[in-house]
Amino acid sequence: MSKLLRANFTRLWKSRIFYIGILYTFGIGFFASTTPYRESLEIEGYHPHFDNYLFTNCMFMAIVCAVFIGLFIGTEYSNGTIRNKIIVGHTRSAVYFSNLIVSTVAVLIMHLTNIATIILLGGTLVGNREMPISYLFTLGLISIVTLIAMCAFFLLISMLVASKSNALVIAIIISFLFLFSALTISSSVTAPEYYEPYAVMYTNESGEIIEEKGVKEKNPHYITGIKREIYEFLYDFLPGCQMLQVAEQEIDASKSGVKLPVYSLLIAVSTTACGVFFFRRKNLN
């Protein structure tokens, strides 16, 4: 196992796609830090908070996971590296877990690069912080555990689909499904039950100020009952939905601070168990 990890990390430090991923997350962090700073210079009285942009990259990390793992692991298949590792005596379980560890570490480095960039650059340029440190720490922890689940899921695909191009396409499609399903479920779960009544103020012919209020109306698209319970469960369970909640900083730390990481760990453990089970029976010829 140790030899496999050394070989994989050596390949990681030489991987072009790994450094492209770091450059991407750094660029997103740089943009997220400098944009509010420029706006504060242009708009008088505008005082942004850099921590509001701290997890903006979370929504796109599923795509980063899919692309990096699909290419990094797919290269091992196309070059025959995985088959050679097994021929020289390494167990299939060891090969699977070594790939999981290295892939997860690589994706977390990219993610933490983004966060560190915003903290250092945004904290220096903008300086204002709105959220408590404990809450930001909770969001960061949830994002890390969710990324571990995503890495385990996309590794399952890459290890079981021998074709590099096929595995990459499948992983990218699923990553976009994560994104779109998160947006769809979020719009359903967060929709208000009632539309707030509008208020109109005007001055009549006598010079009196008149205020007219509308009627509070029920939202016809508001979901209730079992359907709402299913949507709320999926909103907390699916990794894409979790990352959307982190990005929008709408997680109730007292209610979801433990529940969401437990769901992610459950996904990581179950997908890894399935991956090892089927990879041990996969024909590599």
C-alpha positions in Angstrom: 0.0 0.0 0.0 2.8 2.4 0.9 4.5 1.8 -2.4 1.3 2.4 -4.3 0.8 5.7 -2.4 4.3 6.8 -3.1 4.0 6.0 -6.8 0.6 7.7 -7.1 1.7 10.9 -5.2 4.8 11.0 -7.4 2.6 10.9 -10.5 0.3 13.5 -8.9 3.1 16.0 -8.4 3.9 15.7 -12.1 0.3 15.8 -13.3 -0.6 18.7 -15.5 -4.3 18.4 -14.8 -3.6 18.7 -11.1 -1.9 22.0 -11.5 -4.5 23.3 -13.9 -7.1 22.5 -11.2 -5.1 24.4 -8.6 -4.8 27.4 -11.0 -8.5 27.3 -11.6 -9.5 27.3 -7.9 -6.9 30.1 -7.3 -8.4 32.1 -10.2 -11.9 31.8 -8.8 -10.6 32.8 -5.4 -8.8 35.8 -6.8 -11.8 36.9 -8.7 -14.1 36.4 -5.7 -11.7 38.6 -3.6 -11.0 41.4 -6.0 -14.5 41.9 -7.4 -16.1 43.1 -4.1 -13.0 45.2 -3.4 -13.4 47.0 -6.8 -17.1 47.5 -6.2 -16.4 49.1 -2.8 -14.1 51.6 -4.5 -16.7 52.4 -7.1 -19.8 52.5 -5.0 -19.8 55.0 -2.1 -20.9 53.6 1.2 -20.7 50.0 0.0 -18.9 47.8 2.5 -18.8 44.2 1.4 -17.9 41.2 3.6 -15.2 38.9 2.1 -16.6 35.8 3.9 -19.8 36.0 1.9 -17.7 34.8 -1.1 -15.7 32.2 0.9 -17.5 29.2 -0.5 -18.7 30.4 -3.9 -16.6 27.8 -5.6 -18.3 24.9 -3.9 -21.0 24.6 -6.5 -18.5 23.9 -9.2 -16.3 21.4 -7.3 -18.4 18.5 -8.5 -17.3 19.3 -12.1 -13.7 19.7 -10.9 -13.9 16.3 -9.2 -15.4 14.7 -12.3 -12.8 16.1 -14.7 -9.7 15.5 -12.5 -10.5 12.0 -11.4 -11.8 11.0 -14.8 -8.5 12.1 -16.4 -6.1 11.1 -13.6 -7.5 7.6 -13.1 -8.4 7.1 -16.8 -4.7 7.6 -17.7 -3.8 4.7 -15.5 -6.2 2.5 -17.5 -5.1 3.8 -20.9 -1.4 3.3 -20.0 -2.0 -0.1 -18.5 -0.7 1.0 -15.1 -3.5 -0.5 -13.1 -3.0 -3.9 -14.8 0.7 -3.8 -14.2 0.3 -3.0 -10.5 -1.8 -6.1 -10.0 0.6 -8.2 -12.1 3.5 -7.3 -9.8 1.6 -8.4 -6.7 -0.5 -5.6 -5.4 -4.1 -6.5 -4.4 -7.0 -4.9 -6.1 -8.3 -3.4 -2.9 -4.9 -1.7 -2.2 -4.9 -0.3 -5.8 -8.5 1.0 -5.3 -7.8 2.6 -1.9 -4.5 4.2 -3.0 -6.3 5.8 -5.9 -9.1 7.0 -3.6 -6.6 8.6 -1.1 -4.5 10.4 -3.7 -7.5 11.6 -5.7 -9.2 12.9 -2.5 -6.1 14.6 -1.3 -5.7 16.3 -4.8 -9.2 17.6 -4.9 -9.0 18.9 -1.3 -5.8 20.7 -2.1 -7.6 22.5 -4.9 -10.6 23.3 -2.7 -8.4 24.6 0.1 -6.4 26.7 -2.4 -9.6 28.5 -3.2 -10.5 29.1 0.4 -7.0 30.2 1.4 -6.9 32.7 -1.5 -10.1 34.3 -0.4 -9.1 34.4 3.2 -5.7 35.9 2.5 -6.5 38.2 -0.4 -10.1 39.0 0.5 -9.3 39.5 4.1 -6.5 41.9 3.2 -8.4 43.9 0.6 -11.9 43.9 1.9 -11.3 43.2 5.6 -14.9 43.0 6.7 -16.2 39.7 8.1 -19.9 39.1 8.8 -20.2 35.4 9.9 -18.9 34.0 13.1 -15.7 32.0 12.8 -17.4 28.9 14.3 -20.1 29.0 11.6 -17.5 29.4 8.8 -15.5 26.5 10.3 -18.7 24.4 10.2 -19.3 25.3 6.5 -15.7 24.4 5.7 -15.9 21.1 7.5 -19.2 20.2 5.7 -17.7 21.2 2.3 -14.6 19.0 2.9 -16.6 15.9 4.0 -19.0 16.4 1.0 -16.0 16.5 -1.4 -14.8 13.3 0.1 -18.1 11.7 -0.8 -17.9 13.2 -4.3 -14.4 11.8 -4.8 -15.5 8.4 -3.7 -18.5 8.5 -6.1 -16.5 9.6 -9.2 -13.7 7.2 -8.4 -16.3 4.4 -8.5 -17.1 5.4 -12.0 -13.5 5.8 -13.2 -12.4 2.5 -11.7 -15.2 0.5 -13.2 -15.3 2.0 -16.6 -12.1 1.1 -18.3 -12.4 3.5 -21.2 -10.9 6.9 -20.2 -13.2 8.9 -22.6 -16.4 7.0 -21.6 -15.6 7.4 -17.8 -14.9 11.1 -18.2 -18.1 11.8 -20.2 -20.2 9.8 -17.7 -18.6 11.6 -14.7 -19.1 15.1 -16.3 -22.7 14.4 -17.1 -23.4 13.2 -13.6 -21.6 16.3 -12.2 -23.9 18.6 -14.2 -26.9 16.5 -13.0 -25.7 17.2 -9.4 -25.7 20.9 -10.2 -29.1 21.1 -11.9 -30.8 18.8 -9.4 -29.5 20.9 -6.6 -30.9 24.1 -8.2 -34.2 22.4 -8.9 -34.7 21.0 -5.4 -33.5 24.2 -3.8 -36.1 26.3 -5.7 -38.8 23.9 -4.5 -37.7 23.6 -0.9 -37.0 27.3 -0.3 -40.1 28.6 -2.1 -42.4 30.6 0.3 -45.8 29.1 1.2 -47.4 32.5 0.8 -46.6 35.5 -1.3 -46.2 38.6 0.8 -48.9 41.2 0.0 -47.7 44.2 -2.0 -48.1 47.7 -0.7 -48.6 50.8 -2.9 -48.4 54.4 -1.7 -49.7 57.4 -3.6 -50.9 60.9 -3.1 -54.6 61.6 -3.9 -56.0 64.9 -5.3 -56.4 66.3 -1.7 -52.7 65.8 -1.0 -53.2 62.9 1.3 -50.9 59.9 1.3 -52.8 56.8 0.6 -51.4 53.3 1.2 -53.1 50.3 -0.4 -52.2 46.7 0.5 -52.8 43.6 -1.5 -54.1 40.3 -0.3 -51.7 37.6 1.0 -51.8 34.8 -1.6 -50.8 31.2 -1.3 -48.0 30.0 -3.5 -49.6 27.3 -5.9 -46.2 25.7 -6.4 -45.5 25.2 -2.7 -45.0 21.5 -2.0 -46.4 19.8 1.1 -46.8 16.4 2.7 -44.7 13.4 1.8 -43.4 15.1 -1.4 -41.9 17.9 0.7 -40.4 15.5 3.2 -38.7 13.6 0.2 -37.5 16.9 -1.2 -36.1 18.1 2.1 -34.3 14.7 2.6 -32.8 14.9 -0.9 -31.8 18.5 -0.2 -29.7 17.4 2.8 -28.6 14.0 1.4 -27.3 14.7 -2.1 -23.8 16.0 -2.3 -24.7 18.6 -4.9 -27.4 20.0 -2.7 -25.1 20.1 0.3 -22.5 22.1 -1.7 -25.3 24.5 -2.8 -26.3 25.1 0.8 -22.6 25.7 1.7 -22.1 28.1 -1.2 -25.2 30.1 -0.2 -24.4 29.8 3.5 -27.9 28.8 4.4 -27.1 25.8 6.6 -28.5 25.8 10.1 -25.4 24.7 12.1 -27.5 23.5 15.1 -29.7 21.2 12.9 -27.5 20.3 9.9 -24.0 20.6 11.2 -23.9 16.9 12.1 -26.5 15.5 9.8 -25.0 16.6 6.5 -21.5 15.2 7.2 -23.1 11.9 8.3 -24.9 11.6 5.0 -21.7 12.4 3.1 -19.7 9.8 5.0 -22.5 7.3 4.4 -22.3 8.0 0.6 -18.4 7.7 0.7 -18.4 4.4 2.6 -21.2 2.8 0.5 -19.7 3.9 -2.9 -16.3 2.8 -1.8 -17.6 -0.6 -0.7 -19.4 -1.1 -4.0 -16.4 0.1 -5.9 -14.0 -2.4 -4.2 -16.5 -5.2 -4.5 -17.0 -4.8 -8.3 -13.4 -3.9 -9.0 -12.1 -7.1 -7.4 -14.3 -9.0 -9.9 -13.6 -6.8 -12.9 -11.9 -8.4 -15.9 -8.8 -6.2 -16.7 -7.7 -8.1 -19.8 
